[in-house]
Amino acid sequence: MAKESFFKPFYSVLVLAFVCSFLVSLASVGLRPLQENNRALERKKNILLAAGLLHGDTKDKDIDTLFAQVEPRIIDLATGAFVSPKVIDPKTFDQSASTNDPQLSQPLPKDKDIAGVRRLEKYSLVYLVKDKGKLKEIVLPVRGKGLWSTMYGYVALDSDLRTIDGIAFYEHGETPGLGGEIENPAWEAGWQGKKIYDDEGKVAIKVAKGASKAKGKAASYEVDGLSGATLTGNGVQRLFHFWFDDQGFKPFLERLRGEEGKNG
Ligand SMILES: Cc1cc2nc3c(=O)[nH]c(=O)nc-3n(C[C@H](O)[C@H](O)[C@H](O)COP(=O)(O)O)c2cc1C
């Protein structure tokens, strides 16, 4: 009987390892478009959810049809001006990646970083919801530190650019049942109709500790806190104060208010 080579088992293991890693990388590359598609679908769903345009019975195949009424645009946060799609294409702009790019974002000094975002991007996506060409709502992406994690969400504003139509948090690492309740539709529904700015244009929205006891006009600026999760609620409040003030979307909203006023 021929003698087995001493190295044969090693060759077999090497070949097996090579074949397996080849198959894994093939699957990873092959599945990438599907994963990107799913991510885009999730993003659209959350924008529609914040805008109150998604219903329990909406099927995935209907998302693109519903999203046809949403126009993604890029804005320059500092000036509040729209950036032409010819300069930056909203369809391909990766806002999250831009926060790590020194050309497209800058570090925030600690005293200005009340939402704990660390770096602020130069450009942001915004989503205009139109009805027969007229602005109906605007959906803005927000993020900020909670107790354990960065919380990501969308805020939909009414065409008065002051009243909240809806909010949707879609990513966070807060504790389920405590801070994790930020994604509970029942809690999110409590934001509908609340006003972000007071009559002087100052950011006035608040998250109460526990159930809100505010009455009259003050009640329109206050939402219920999360039971046993005041710290996450504080993070949500800080996030609103950051994104709706001068460093965030305020220059854009003021500019848009002026433009909408001119257009009647
Ligand atoms: C394991 C564990 C997880 C917690 N997770 C959260 C959380 O996600 N968000 C939060 O605000 N508080 C969380 N807390 C509670 C906070 O430490 C703190 O007690 C609470 O925010 C205070 O809110 P309250 O005054 O409404 O009780 C957690 C506590 C424990 C022990």
The ligand as an SDF file (V2000), in Angstrom:
LIG
                    3D

 31 33  0  0  0  0  0  0  0  0999 V2000
  -29.9520   48.3090   34.0200 C   0  0  0  0  0  0  0  0  0  0  0  0
  -30.4920   49.6990   33.9720 C   0  0  0  0  0  0  0  0  0  0  0  0
  -30.7990   50.2530   32.7520 C   0  0  0  0  0  0  0  0  0  0  0  0
  -31.2910   51.5640   32.6710 C   0  0  0  0  0  0  0  0  0  0  0  0
  -31.5670   52.0910   31.4570 N   0  0  0  0  0  0  0  0  0  0  0  0
  -32.0140   53.3650   31.3840 C   0  0  0  0  0  0  0  0  0  0  0  0
  -32.2790   53.9730   30.1290 C   0  0  0  0  0  0  0  0  0  0  0  0
  -32.1580   53.3780   29.0500 O   0  0  0  0  0  0  0  0  0  0  0  0
  -32.6600   55.2690   30.1240 N   0  0  0  0  0  0  0  0  0  0  0  0
  -32.8220   55.9930   31.2980 C   0  0  0  0  0  0  0  0  0  0  0  0
  -33.1390   57.1730   31.2200 O   0  0  0  0  0  0  0  0  0  0  0  0
  -32.6340   55.4260   32.4690 N   0  0  0  0  0  0  0  0  0  0  0  0
  -32.2240   54.1250   32.5550 C   0  0  0  0  0  0  0  0  0  0  0  0
  -31.9970   53.5820   33.7560 N   0  0  0  0  0  0  0  0  0  0  0  0
  -32.3730   54.3390   34.9750 C   0  0  0  0  0  0  0  0  0  0  0  0
  -31.4270   55.4940   35.2610 C   0  0  0  0  0  0  0  0  0  0  0  0
  -30.2850   55.0430   35.8930 O   0  0  0  0  0  0  0  0  0  0  0  0
  -32.1320   56.5340   36.1270 C   0  0  0  0  0  0  0  0  0  0  0  0
  -32.4780   55.9440   37.3440 O   0  0  0  0  0  0  0  0  0  0  0  0
  -33.4070   57.0470   35.4920 C   0  0  0  0  0  0  0  0  0  0  0  0
  -33.1330   57.5860   34.2310 O   0  0  0  0  0  0  0  0  0  0  0  0
  -34.0290   58.1290   36.3270 C   0  0  0  0  0  0  0  0  0  0  0  0
  -35.3150   58.3640   35.7910 O   0  0  0  0  0  0  0  0  0  0  0  0
  -36.6040   58.5000   36.7250 P   0  0  0  0  0  0  0  0  0  0  0  0
  -36.3180   59.6690   37.6180 O   0  0  0  0  0  0  0  0  0  0  0  0
  -37.7300   58.7380   35.7680 O   0  0  0  0  0  0  0  0  0  0  0  0
  -36.7470   57.2120   37.4710 O   0  0  0  0  0  0  0  0  0  0  0  0
  -31.4970   52.2860   33.8660 C   0  0  0  0  0  0  0  0  0  0  0  0
  -31.2040   51.7220   35.0830 C   0  0  0  0  0  0  0  0  0  0  0  0
  -30.7030   50.4380   35.1450 C   0  0  0  0  0  0  0  0  0  0  0  0
  -30.3760   49.8570   36.4920 C   0  0  0  0  0  0  0  0  0  0  0  0
  1  2  1  0
  2  3  1  0
  2 30  2  0
  3  4  2  0
  4  5  1  0
  4 28  1  0
  5  6  2  0
  6  7  1  0
  6 13  1  0
  7  8  2  0
  7  9  1  0
  9 10  1  0
 10 11  2  0
 10 12  1  0
 12 13  2  0
 13 14  1  0
 14 15  1  0
 14 28  1  0
 15 16  1  0
 16 17  1  0
 16 18  1  0
 18 19  1  0
 18 20  1  0
 20 21  1  0
 20 22  1  0
 22 23  1  0
 23 24  1  0
 24 25  2  0
 24 26  1  0
 24 27  1  0
 28 29  2  0
 29 30  1  0
 30 31  1  0
M  END
$$$$
